[in-house]
Amino acid sequence: MTRITDKEALARMDELIHDLDAPLDTPQGLMREHLTAARSYLLGSMPEEYQLTLELARETLPEIDQPELRSRIDDFLRQQL
């Protein structure tokens, strides 16, 4: 799978973060925190931290209970990892 550009990654993360509107103490809230941190690392040119945070997001992925949202997040992570 082809890796997307940083600009595209930021746009996709913004969309996913918006759609993960849940309290922090839920899997969706934790995923939102991982993607928000990854977004900051991408903007800050911190590639190792970006990759590590996406790995943490991948570990949380099975806990996302909305199949369509889980699939979109999975697609994004596959393009970035």
Biopython code that builds the backbone (N, CA, C, O; Angstrom):
import numpy as np
from Bio.PDB.StructureBuilder import StructureBuilder

atoms = [
    (1, "MET", "N", (0.851, -1.185, 0.000)),
    (1, "MET", "CA", (0.000, 0.000, 0.000)),
    (1, "MET", "C", (0.893, 1.243, 0.000)),
    (1, "MET", "O", (1.907, 1.271, 0.697)),
    (2, "THR", "N", (0.542, 2.234, -0.746)),
    (2, "THR", "CA", (1.325, 3.450, -0.875)),
    (2, "THR", "C", (1.117, 4.352, 0.329)),
    (2, "THR", "O", (-0.010, 4.576, 0.773)),
    (3, "ARG", "N", (2.212, 4.857, 0.843)),
    (3, "ARG", "CA", (2.142, 5.781, 1.964)),
    (3, "ARG", "C", (1.615, 7.125, 1.468)),
    (3, "ARG", "O", (2.000, 7.590, 0.395)),
    (4, "ILE", "N", (0.738, 7.745, 2.247)),
    (4, "ILE", "CA", (0.171, 9.033, 1.864)),
    (4, "ILE", "C", (1.104, 10.156, 2.298)),
    (4, "ILE", "O", (1.981, 9.950, 3.136)),
    (5, "THR", "N", (0.918, 11.330, 1.735)),
    (5, "THR", "CA", (1.762, 12.471, 2.083)),
    (5, "THR", "C", (1.435, 12.950, 3.501)),
    (5, "THR", "O", (0.391, 12.608, 4.056)),
    (6, "ASP", "N", (2.327, 13.734, 4.069)),
    (6, "ASP", "CA", (2.091, 14.284, 5.404)),
    (6, "ASP", "C", (0.823, 15.141, 5.419)),
    (6, "ASP", "O", (0.051, 15.098, 6.377)),
    (7, "LYS", "N", (0.616, 15.909, 4.367)),
    (7, "LYS", "CA", (-0.581, 16.752, 4.292)),
    (7, "LYS", "C", (-1.846, 15.895, 4.306)),
    (7, "LYS", "O", (-2.814, 16.210, 4.998)),
    (8, "GLU", "N", (-1.823, 14.816, 3.537)),
    (8, "GLU", "CA", (-2.974, 13.909, 3.516)),
    (8, "GLU", "C", (-3.153, 13.214, 4.863)),
    (8, "GLU", "O", (-4.278, 13.024, 5.326)),
    (9, "ALA", "N", (-2.038, 12.836, 5.487)),
    (9, "ALA", "CA", (-2.105, 12.184, 6.798)),
    (9, "ALA", "C", (-2.724, 13.121, 7.831)),
    (9, "ALA", "O", (-3.545, 12.698, 8.645)),
    (10, "LEU", "N", (-2.333, 14.383, 7.796)),
    (10, "LEU", "CA", (-2.912, 15.357, 8.734)),
    (10, "LEU", "C", (-4.419, 15.500, 8.515)),
    (10, "LEU", "O", (-5.189, 15.546, 9.474)),
    (11, "ALA", "N", (-4.829, 15.568, 7.266)),
    (11, "ALA", "CA", (-6.257, 15.698, 6.965)),
    (11, "ALA", "C", (-7.022, 14.469, 7.426)),
    (11, "ALA", "O", (-8.109, 14.595, 7.990)),
    (12, "ARG", "N", (-6.474, 13.288, 7.197)),
    (12, "ARG", "CA", (-7.149, 12.053, 7.628)),
    (12, "ARG", "C", (-7.208, 11.974, 9.143)),
    (12, "ARG", "O", (-8.231, 11.586, 9.708)),
    (13, "MET", "N", (-6.105, 12.342, 9.810)),
    (13, "MET", "CA", (-6.118, 12.322, 11.281)),
    (13, "MET", "C", (-7.134, 13.306, 11.823)),
    (13, "MET", "O", (-7.852, 12.991, 12.772)),
    (14, "ASP", "N", (-7.210, 14.490, 11.241)),
    (14, "ASP", "CA", (-8.200, 15.470, 11.701)),
    (14, "ASP", "C", (-9.611, 14.907, 11.591)),
    (14, "ASP", "O", (-10.425, 15.084, 12.497)),
    (15, "GLU", "N", (-9.897, 14.235, 10.494)),
    (15, "GLU", "CA", (-11.225, 13.642, 10.286)),
    (15, "GLU", "C", (-11.497, 12.542, 11.317)),
    (15, "GLU", "O", (-12.578, 12.479, 11.902)),
    (16, "LEU", "N", (-10.510, 11.685, 11.527)),
    (16, "LEU", "CA", (-10.683, 10.593, 12.490)),
    (16, "LEU", "C", (-10.821, 11.122, 13.910)),
    (16, "LEU", "O", (-11.666, 10.650, 14.671)),
    (17, "ILE", "N", (-9.998, 12.095, 14.269)),
    (17, "ILE", "CA", (-10.073, 12.693, 15.610)),
    (17, "ILE", "C", (-11.461, 13.268, 15.830)),
    (17, "ILE", "O", (-12.049, 13.090, 16.897)),
    (18, "HIS", "N", (-11.982, 13.951, 14.835)),
    (18, "HIS", "CA", (-13.326, 14.526, 14.931)),
    (18, "HIS", "C", (-14.375, 13.436, 15.157)),
    (18, "HIS", "O", (-15.303, 13.613, 15.946)),
    (19, "ASP", "N", (-14.223, 12.316, 14.464)),
    (19, "ASP", "CA", (-15.204, 11.233, 14.553)),
    (19, "ASP", "C", (-15.076, 10.415, 15.834)),
    (19, "ASP", "O", (-15.992, 9.673, 16.189)),
    (20, "LEU", "N", (-13.953, 10.542, 16.527)),
    (20, "LEU", "CA", (-13.741, 9.823, 17.784)),
    (20, "LEU", "C", (-14.169, 10.693, 18.961)),
    (20, "LEU", "O", (-13.379, 10.969, 19.864)),
    (21, "ASP", "N", (-15.390, 11.107, 18.938)),
    (21, "ASP", "CA", (-15.930, 11.989, 19.976)),
    (21, "ASP", "C", (-16.475, 11.136, 21.120)),
    (21, "ASP", "O", (-17.652, 10.777, 21.140)),
    (22, "ALA", "N", (-15.593, 10.820, 22.075)),
    (22, "ALA", "CA", (-15.979, 9.973, 23.206)),
    (22, "ALA", "C", (-15.131, 10.369, 24.414)),
    (22, "ALA", "O", (-14.060, 10.955, 24.252)),
    (23, "PRO", "N", (-15.599, 10.053, 25.621)),
    (23, "PRO", "CA", (-14.819, 10.346, 26.819)),
    (23, "PRO", "C", (-13.452, 9.652, 26.777)),
    (23, "PRO", "O", (-13.300, 8.593, 26.169)),
    (24, "LEU", "N", (-12.471, 10.260, 27.427)),
    (24, "LEU", "CA", (-11.103, 9.754, 27.423)),
    (24, "LEU", "C", (-11.008, 8.343, 27.999)),
    (24, "LEU", "O", (-10.136, 7.574, 27.595)),
    (25, "ASP", "N", (-11.880, 7.994, 28.925)),
    (25, "ASP", "CA", (-11.785, 6.683, 29.570)),
    (25, "ASP", "C", (-12.456, 5.569, 28.771)),
    (25, "ASP", "O", (-12.834, 4.540, 29.330)),
    (26, "THR", "N", (-12.602, 5.773, 27.475)),
    (26, "THR", "CA", (-13.147, 4.753, 26.578)),
    (26, "THR", "C", (-12.087, 4.431, 25.518)),
    (26, "THR", "O", (-11.166, 5.220, 25.307)),
    (27, "PRO", "N", (-12.211, 3.281, 24.855)),
    (27, "PRO", "CA", (-11.262, 2.980, 23.778)),
    (27, "PRO", "C", (-11.242, 4.057, 22.687)),
    (27, "PRO", "O", (-10.181, 4.374, 22.148)),
    (28, "GLN", "N", (-12.412, 4.618, 22.363)),
    (28, "GLN", "CA", (-12.457, 5.680, 21.348)),
    (28, "GLN", "C", (-11.708, 6.924, 21.839)),
    (28, "GLN", "O", (-11.005, 7.576, 21.067)),
    (29, "GLY", "N", (-11.862, 7.244, 23.118)),
    (29, "GLY", "CA", (-11.156, 8.391, 23.672)),
    (29, "GLY", "C", (-9.647, 8.178, 23.682)),
    (29, "GLY", "O", (-8.881, 9.099, 23.396)),
    (30, "LEU", "N", (-9.220, 6.952, 24.013)),
    (30, "LEU", "CA", (-7.793, 6.642, 23.998)),
    (30, "LEU", "C", (-7.248, 6.711, 22.573)),
    (30, "LEU", "O", (-6.146, 7.212, 22.349)),
    (31, "MET", "N", (-8.014, 6.211, 21.620)),
    (31, "MET", "CA", (-7.586, 6.289, 20.217)),
    (31, "MET", "C", (-7.461, 7.744, 19.783)),
    (31, "MET", "O", (-6.514, 8.107, 19.086)),
    (32, "ARG", "N", (-8.410, 8.574, 20.192)),
    (32, "ARG", "CA", (-8.336, 10.000, 19.856)),
    (32, "ARG", "C", (-7.057, 10.606, 20.421)),
    (32, "ARG", "O", (-6.400, 11.404, 19.751)),
    (33, "GLU", "N", (-6.698, 10.235, 21.647)),
    (33, "GLU", "CA", (-5.468, 10.760, 22.250)),
    (33, "GLU", "C", (-4.231, 10.293, 21.477)),
    (33, "GLU", "O", (-3.306, 11.077, 21.260)),
    (34, "HIS", "N", (-4.209, 9.032, 21.064)),
    (34, "HIS", "CA", (-3.069, 8.536, 20.276)),
    (34, "HIS", "C", (-2.951, 9.295, 18.959)),
    (34, "HIS", "O", (-1.855, 9.701, 18.572)),
    (35, "LEU", "N", (-4.076, 9.490, 18.268)),
    (35, "LEU", "CA", (-4.022, 10.184, 16.980)),
    (35, "LEU", "C", (-3.681, 11.666, 17.149)),
    (35, "LEU", "O", (-2.996, 12.248, 16.308)),
    (36, "THR", "N", (-4.154, 12.267, 18.225)),
    (36, "THR", "CA", (-3.817, 13.677, 18.493)),
    (36, "THR", "C", (-2.320, 13.817, 18.751)),
    (36, "THR", "O", (-1.682, 14.746, 18.256)),
    (37, "ALA", "N", (-1.764, 12.889, 19.531)),
    (37, "ALA", "CA", (-0.319, 12.926, 19.791)),
    (37, "ALA", "C", (0.459, 12.675, 18.496)),
    (37, "ALA", "O", (1.448, 13.356, 18.226)),
    (38, "ALA", "N", (0.019, 11.705, 17.701)),
    (38, "ALA", "CA", (0.697, 11.415, 16.440)),
    (38, "ALA", "C", (0.680, 12.636, 15.533)),
    (38, "ALA", "O", (1.668, 12.939, 14.864)),
    (39, "ARG", "N", (-0.436, 13.326, 15.517)),
    (39, "ARG", "CA", (-0.556, 14.539, 14.700)),
    (39, "ARG", "C", (0.486, 15.568, 15.122)),
    (39, "ARG", "O", (1.142, 16.181, 14.279)),
    (40, "SER", "N", (0.634, 15.753, 16.425)),
    (40, "SER", "CA", (1.625, 16.707, 16.943)),
    (40, "SER", "C", (3.040, 16.285, 16.569)),
    (40, "SER", "O", (3.863, 17.123, 16.200)),
    (41, "TYR", "N", (3.326, 14.993, 16.663)),
    (41, "TYR", "CA", (4.662, 14.511, 16.300)),
    (41, "TYR", "C", (4.934, 14.668, 14.807)),
    (41, "TYR", "O", (6.059, 14.978, 14.413)),
    (42, "LEU", "N", (3.931, 14.461, 13.987)),
    (42, "LEU", "CA", (4.111, 14.647, 12.547)),
    (42, "LEU", "C", (4.395, 16.120, 12.244)),
    (42, "LEU", "O", (5.288, 16.435, 11.457)),
    (43, "LEU", "N", (3.646, 17.001, 12.860)),
    (43, "LEU", "CA", (3.874, 18.435, 12.647)),
    (43, "LEU", "C", (5.229, 18.885, 13.186)),
    (43, "LEU", "O", (5.846, 19.802, 12.643)),
    (44, "GLY", "N", (5.685, 18.240, 14.249)),
    (44, "GLY", "CA", (6.956, 18.608, 14.880)),
    (44, "GLY", "C", (8.160, 17.901, 14.301)),
    (44, "GLY", "O", (9.257, 17.983, 14.853)),
    (45, "SER", "N", (7.964, 17.203, 13.186)),
    (45, "SER", "CA", (9.057, 16.481, 12.526)),
    (45, "SER", "C", (9.770, 15.545, 13.498)),
    (45, "SER", "O", (10.995, 15.557, 13.623)),
    (46, "MET", "N", (8.968, 14.737, 14.179)),
    (46, "MET", "CA", (9.493, 13.751, 15.121)),
    (46, "MET", "C", (9.051, 12.361, 14.643)),
    (46, "MET", "O", (8.114, 11.785, 15.196)),
    (47, "PRO", "N", (9.721, 11.824, 13.620)),
    (47, "PRO", "CA", (9.258, 10.590, 12.975)),
    (47, "PRO", "C", (9.250, 9.356, 13.881)),
    (47, "PRO", "O", (8.355, 8.519, 13.767)),
    (48, "GLU", "N", (10.218, 9.232, 14.763)),
    (48, "GLU", "CA", (10.240, 8.057, 15.640)),
    (48, "GLU", "C", (9.067, 8.079, 16.606)),
    (48, "GLU", "O", (8.422, 7.054, 16.829)),
    (49, "GLU", "N", (8.792, 9.233, 17.175)),
    (49, "GLU", "CA", (7.671, 9.366, 18.095)),
    (49, "GLU", "C", (6.350, 9.165, 17.362)),
    (49, "GLU", "O", (5.417, 8.568, 17.899)),
    (50, "TYR", "N", (6.279, 9.671, 16.127)),
    (50, "TYR", "CA", (5.092, 9.490, 15.300)),
    (50, "TYR", "C", (4.809, 8.010, 15.089)),
    (50, "TYR", "O", (3.684, 7.555, 15.300)),
    (51, "GLN", "N", (5.815, 7.262, 14.678)),
    (51, "GLN", "CA", (5.649, 5.832, 14.432)),
    (51, "GLN", "C", (5.274, 5.079, 15.711)),
    (51, "GLN", "O", (4.405, 4.209, 15.683)),
    (52, "LEU", "N", (5.917, 5.406, 16.818)),
    (52, "LEU", "CA", (5.611, 4.741, 18.086)),
    (52, "LEU", "C", (4.165, 4.991, 18.500)),
    (52, "LEU", "O", (3.481, 4.076, 18.958)),
    (53, "THR", "N", (3.706, 6.211, 18.343)),
    (53, "THR", "CA", (2.334, 6.548, 18.718)),
    (53, "THR", "C", (1.332, 5.835, 17.815)),
    (53, "THR", "O", (0.268, 5.422, 18.274)),
    (54, "LEU", "N", (1.661, 5.691, 16.550)),
    (54, "LEU", "CA", (0.779, 4.936, 15.656)),
    (54, "LEU", "C", (0.757, 3.455, 16.021)),
    (54, "LEU", "O", (-0.275, 2.800, 15.877)),
    (55, "GLU", "N", (1.884, 2.919, 16.489)),
    (55, "GLU", "CA", (1.908, 1.530, 16.963)),
    (55, "GLU", "C", (0.988, 1.370, 18.178)),
    (55, "GLU", "O", (0.283, 0.368, 18.298)),
    (56, "LEU", "N", (0.999, 2.349, 19.068)),
    (56, "LEU", "CA", (0.104, 2.314, 20.225)),
    (56, "LEU", "C", (-1.348, 2.382, 19.776)),
    (56, "LEU", "O", (-2.212, 1.712, 20.341)),
    (57, "ALA", "N", (-1.610, 3.189, 18.765)),
    (57, "ALA", "CA", (-2.967, 3.276, 18.221)),
    (57, "ALA", "C", (-3.393, 1.927, 17.646)),
    (57, "ALA", "O", (-4.538, 1.513, 17.824)),
    (58, "ARG", "N", (-2.488, 1.246, 16.966)),
    (58, "ARG", "CA", (-2.808, -0.061, 16.394)),
    (58, "ARG", "C", (-3.187, -1.052, 17.491)),
    (58, "ARG", "O", (-4.074, -1.883, 17.294)),
    (59, "GLU", "N", (-2.525, -0.972, 18.641)),
    (59, "GLU", "CA", (-2.850, -1.867, 19.754)),
    (59, "GLU", "C", (-4.252, -1.603, 20.300)),
    (59, "GLU", "O", (-4.904, -2.520, 20.799)),
    (60, "THR", "N", (-4.712, -0.378, 20.210)),
    (60, "THR", "CA", (-6.041, -0.002, 20.696)),
    (60, "THR", "C", (-7.133, -0.338, 19.684)),
    (60, "THR", "O", (-8.302, -0.460, 20.049)),
    (61, "LEU", "N", (-6.763, -0.483, 18.439)),
    (61, "LEU", "CA", (-7.727, -0.658, 17.346)),
    (61, "LEU", "C", (-8.784, -1.746, 17.586)),
    (61, "LEU", "O", (-9.960, -1.491, 17.327)),
    (62, "PRO", "N", (-8.427, -2.940, 18.064)),
    (62, "PRO", "CA", (-9.457, -3.973, 18.245)),
    (62, "PRO", "C", (-10.557, -3.593, 19.241)),
    (62, "PRO", "O", (-11.634, -4.187, 19.229)),
    (63, "GLU", "N", (-10.295, -2.624, 20.086)),
    (63, "GLU", "CA", (-11.267, -2.218, 21.093)),
    (63, "GLU", "C", (-12.285, -1.201, 20.577)),
    (63, "GLU", "O", (-13.249, -0.889, 21.277)),
    (64, "ILE", "N", (-12.089, -0.687, 19.380)),
    (64, "ILE", "CA", (-13.034, 0.272, 18.803)),
    (64, "ILE", "C", (-14.272, -0.509, 18.373)),
    (64, "ILE", "O", (-14.189, -1.406, 17.533)),
    (65, "ASP", "N", (-15.416, -0.164, 18.952)),
    (65, "ASP", "CA", (-16.614, -0.974, 18.740)),
    (65, "ASP", "C", (-17.441, -0.601, 17.515)),
    (65, "ASP", "O", (-18.417, -1.284, 17.207)),
    (66, "GLN", "N", (-17.080, 0.448, 16.824)),
    (66, "GLN", "CA", (-17.803, 0.847, 15.609)),
    (66, "GLN", "C", (-17.043, 0.293, 14.399)),
    (66, "GLN", "O", (-15.958, 0.779, 14.082)),
    (67, "PRO", "N", (-17.596, -0.714, 13.723)),
    (67, "PRO", "CA", (-16.868, -1.367, 12.623)),
    (67, "PRO", "C", (-16.414, -0.421, 11.514)),
    (67, "PRO", "O", (-15.284, -0.535, 11.037)),
    (68, "GLU", "N", (-17.264, 0.501, 11.097)),
    (68, "GLU", "CA", (-16.898, 1.417, 10.004)),
    (68, "GLU", "C", (-15.747, 2.323, 10.430)),
    (68, "GLU", "O", (-14.810, 2.536, 9.660)),
    (69, "LEU", "N", (-15.809, 2.850, 11.629)),
    (69, "LEU", "CA", (-14.747, 3.725, 12.134)),
    (69, "LEU", "C", (-13.459, 2.926, 12.340)),
    (69, "LEU", "O", (-12.374, 3.393, 11.994)),
    (70, "ARG", "N", (-13.579, 1.733, 12.899)),
    (70, "ARG", "CA", (-12.409, 0.871, 13.100)),
    (70, "ARG", "C", (-11.741, 0.582, 11.753)),
    (70, "ARG", "O", (-10.513, 0.595, 11.658)),
    (71, "SER", "N", (-12.527, 0.325, 10.724)),
    (71, "SER", "CA", (-11.985, 0.044, 9.397)),
    (71, "SER", "C", (-11.247, 1.254, 8.827)),
    (71, "SER", "O", (-10.173, 1.109, 8.243)),
    (72, "ARG", "N", (-11.814, 2.434, 8.994)),
    (72, "ARG", "CA", (-11.161, 3.659, 8.489)),
    (72, "ARG", "C", (-9.842, 3.912, 9.211)),
    (72, "ARG", "O", (-8.852, 4.297, 8.589)),
    (73, "ILE", "N", (-9.833, 3.698, 10.516)),
    (73, "ILE", "CA", (-8.597, 3.888, 11.289)),
    (73, "ILE", "C", (-7.564, 2.861, 10.848)),
    (73, "ILE", "O", (-6.392, 3.195, 10.672)),
    (74, "ASP", "N", (-7.987, 1.616, 10.668)),
    (74, "ASP", "CA", (-7.091, 0.560, 10.226)),
    (74, "ASP", "C", (-6.480, 0.900, 8.871)),
    (74, "ASP", "O", (-5.276, 0.733, 8.677)),
    (75, "ASP", "N", (-7.288, 1.370, 7.943)),
    (75, "ASP", "CA", (-6.774, 1.773, 6.630)),
    (75, "ASP", "C", (-5.706, 2.850, 6.764)),
    (75, "ASP", "O", (-4.654, 2.785, 6.128)),
    (76, "PHE", "N", (-5.995, 3.839, 7.601)),
    (76, "PHE", "CA", (-5.022, 4.920, 7.808)),
    (76, "PHE", "C", (-3.720, 4.368, 8.391)),
    (76, "PHE", "O", (-2.635, 4.691, 7.907)),
    (77, "LEU", "N", (-3.827, 3.544, 9.420)),
    (77, "LEU", "CA", (-2.625, 3.007, 10.071)),
    (77, "LEU", "C", (-1.822, 2.138, 9.112)),
    (77, "LEU", "O", (-0.591, 2.179, 9.128)),
    (78, "ARG", "N", (-2.491, 1.364, 8.289)),
    (78, "ARG", "CA", (-1.772, 0.538, 7.298)),
    (78, "ARG", "C", (-0.991, 1.402, 6.317)),
    (78, "ARG", "O", (0.079, 1.001, 5.860)),
    (79, "GLN", "N", (-1.502, 2.564, 5.992)),
    (79, "GLN", "CA", (-0.790, 3.447, 5.067)),
    (79, "GLN", "C", (0.393, 4.139, 5.727)),
    (79, "GLN", "O", (1.313, 4.591, 5.045)),
    (80, "GLN", "N", (0.370, 4.221, 7.039)),
    (80, "GLN", "CA", (1.421, 4.942, 7.741)),
    (80, "GLN", "C", (2.490, 4.048, 8.368)),
    (80, "GLN", "O", (3.609, 4.493, 8.620)),
    (81, "LEU", "N", (2.147, 2.809, 8.613)),
    (81, "LEU", "CA", (3.107, 1.910, 9.272)),
    (81, "LEU", "C", (3.745, 0.948, 8.288)),
    (81, "LEU", "O", (4.574, 0.126, 8.679)),
]
sb = StructureBuilder()
sb.init_structure("model")
sb.init_model(0)
sb.init_chain("A")
sb.init_seg("    ")
for serial, (resi, resn, name, xyz) in enumerate(atoms, 1):
    if name == "N":
        sb.init_residue(resn, " ", resi, " ")
    sb.init_atom(name, np.array(xyz, "f"), 0.0, 1.0, " ", f" {name:<3s}", serial, name[0])
structure = sb.get_structure()
